[in-house]
Amino acid sequence: MTYTTIQVEKETREKLADLKEYNRETYDEIIRRLVKVFEVVRDEEGELTEETRKAIEEGLRQADGKKGMTTKQLLKKLGVE
């Protein structure tokens, strides 16, 4: 394996840490899950569909209220895992 260093703001790192599904999950694993979800929800041109944009907005509202599902649950619902 080859590793590299990327710069992220402290707030971004904290948000990534909040997305951990288990204690020892690495940031690389978290980023790979996020990329996998993005690949599923974009259209043929690589853009998010309007339906996806609305779903993301709703998801963010739910996340602020600590409601919703884990990424693993979402991927299962989308039939990816």
N, C-alpha and C positions, 0 to 999 in steps of 0.2 A: 504494500500500500504506500502511496505517496500522499503526503499531506501538504497543505499550504495554509497560509494565514490570510484571513480576510478582516477588513475593518468594518465593524458595526458599532452604532451608537449604543451607549449603555442601556437606553430604553429598549432598543431592539433586542439586545441580549436577554434582558429581563422578560420580554414577551416570549422569546424562544424558550426560556426556562419554564415559563408558565404552561407551555404546550407539551412538556414532557409527560409521557404516558406511564413511565416508570422511572424510578430514582436515577438509575445509571444510564439512561438513554442519552446518547451523544447529540450534540448540535447537528452533526452531519446526518444522523438518522432523522431528526426532526425536519431538517431542510429537505431531505429526500422525500419524506411524506408529503410535505407542502407542495413540492414540485409534482409529485404523482397526482395529487388532487387537482392542481392547475391543469395538467395535461388532460385530465378527464373532462373538465368543465369548459375548455375553450372550443371555439368553432374551427372550421376548416382554415380560416385565415389567421388563426392564432389569437383571435380576440375573444374576450368573454362575451357570451350572448347576453341579451337584455334580461332574460329569465335568470341567468346565473348571477348577474349583477344585483338583481333584486333579492335573490336568495342570500347572497353574501351580506347585503345590507341588513336583512332580517337576522341572519346569523350573528352579526356583530351586535345588534340590539339584544339578542338573547344572551350572548357572551357577557355583555355588560351586566346583565341580570343573573349571571351564573347558571343559565339554562342551556340546553342544547345537547350535543353528543360529541364523543371523542372523534378524532380523525379516523381511528380504526373502525368505529361504528359507521362513519360516513362512507368510507371505502367499501365496507361490506354492503351497505345500502345501495351503493352505486354499482355493485357487482364486480368490483375491482379485486377484492381479496376473497 
